Amino acid sequence: MNGEARKKVQSRVNRIAGQVAGIQRMLEDDRYCVDILTQIAAVRSALDALGVELLTSHMKSCVVGHGTETEHACAKPMTQEELLAEMQVALSRFLK
């Protein structure tokens, strides 16, 4: 992941952490349950968007870029079948 993409992802993570902290404060303040549930839905949506961004980045750098020396430093050498199996695992975990 390049520097700009990393900053964008980190910004999203920080925003999500703030939303979760907000839910904690809402619980401590004994806020209305529906308001808390609304915030939980917002966090879920933010996490989904983050996951899509990370999956897209992974596909660009580690799958499409595989073998071009542009993949992530942690990417290990794999055959196309192994790459496909890894994507299937990643997608199944993300979509649960």
C-alpha positions in Angstrom: 0.0 0.0 0.0 1.5 3.3 -1.0 1.9 6.3 1.5 -1.2 8.1 0.3 -3.4 5.0 0.5 -2.0 4.2 4.0 -2.8 7.7 5.2 -6.4 7.3 3.9 -6.8 3.9 5.6 -5.3 5.2 8.9 -7.7 8.2 8.8 -10.7 5.8 8.3 -9.5 3.6 11.2 -9.1 6.7 13.5 -12.6 7.8 12.6 -14.0 4.3 13.3 -12.2 4.3 16.7 -13.8 7.6 17.5 -17.2 6.3 16.6 -16.7 3.2 18.8 -15.6 5.5 21.7 -18.7 7.6 21.0 -20.8 4.4 21.5 -19.1 3.8 24.8 -19.9 7.3 25.9 -23.5 6.9 24.8 -23.8 3.8 26.9 -22.2 5.4 29.9 -24.6 8.4 29.5 -27.5 6.0 29.4 -28.6 7.3 26.0 -31.7 6.1 24.1 -31.2 2.6 22.7 -32.3 3.4 19.2 -29.7 6.2 19.0 -27.0 3.7 20.1 -28.2 1.2 17.5 -28.0 3.9 14.9 -24.3 4.5 15.8 -23.6 0.8 15.8 -25.0 0.7 12.2 -22.8 3.6 11.2 -19.7 1.8 12.6 -20.6 -1.4 10.7 -21.0 0.6 7.5 -17.6 2.3 8.1 -15.9 -1.1 8.7 -17.5 -2.5 5.5 -16.1 0.5 3.5 -12.7 0.0 5.1 -12.8 -3.7 4.2 -13.7 -3.0 0.6 -10.8 -0.5 0.4 -8.3 -3.0 1.8 -9.6 -5.8 -0.5 -9.3 -3.5 -3.5 -5.8 -2.5 -2.5 -4.8 -6.1 -2.0 -6.2 -7.1 -5.4 -4.3 -4.2 -7.1 -0.9 -4.7 -5.3 -0.8 -8.4 -4.4 -2.9 -10.1 -7.0 -2.8 -8.0 -10.2 0.7 -6.8 -9.3 1.9 -10.3 -8.3 5.3 -11.0 -9.7 5.9 -7.4 -10.9 7.9 -6.4 -7.9 5.1 -3.9 -7.0 3.4 -6.2 -4.5 3.5 -5.7 -0.8 6.8 -6.6 0.9 5.0 -9.4 2.9 3.5 -11.0 -0.1 4.9 -14.5 -0.6 5.5 -16.1 -4.0 2.3 -18.0 -5.2 0.9 -19.7 -8.2 -2.3 -18.3 -9.8 -4.2 -21.1 -8.1 -2.8 -20.2 -4.7 -3.6 -16.5 -5.3 -7.2 -17.4 -6.2 -7.5 -19.6 -3.0 -6.1 -16.8 -0.9 -8.7 -14.4 -2.4 -11.5 -16.8 -1.7 -10.4 -17.1 1.9 -10.1 -13.4 2.3 -13.5 -12.8 0.7 -15.2 -15.5 2.8 -13.8 -14.0 6.0 -14.8 -10.5 5.0 -18.3 -11.4 4.0 -19.3 -13.3 7.1 
